[in-house]
Amino acid sequence: MGHMMQNLKILNAKETKEIKKKILEQWGCDFNADFAFLLSSKNRLYLVSRDISKIDYEKLRLQVVGVYFGEIMDNGELRLSIEGSQLIGDCAKKNVVEIEKENVKKWLYGQDIRIETESTGFVIVKSNGDFMGTGKVKEGEILNFIPKIRRTHSEE
């Protein structure tokens, strides 16, 4: 069981600033929530209460910690999780794409969506006030990154 544990590293002030800078650049959101970021060995970012820094977590075998916030891609871009998009969504001033009702189901099924947009890179997908994760704009489509496990499956 032991080696299931991902090595999580608490990001220091400089690294945290980098993440906040990415959020500001991509979504125009000055994300100042009082949280600490943890980074897993797979470049997944988790958001935790600042109190975690008081815990001697070396002695604890944490399986899951905090909210899965997003992933840092190989090229350095930040891809927000569904929860990450919900945390950033309200303060985002750009690269938020509103999708039509008929596209919501497609999105939840994990399909890409054809769309006309000026936005670039990773966009927060929104419909009717709900934030539904991020996708990547490419050639008139938003590429869907919803993990298979979180997709809605049809009843048929």
Secondary structure, 3 states (H helix, E strand, C coil): CHHHCCCEEECCHHHHHHHHHHHHHHHCCCCCCCEEEEEECCCEEEEEEHHHHHCCCCCCCCCCCCEEEEEECCCCCEEECHHHHHHHHCCCCCCEEECCHHHHHHHHCCCCEECCCCCCCEEEEEECCEEEEEEEEECCEEEECCCHHHCCCCCC
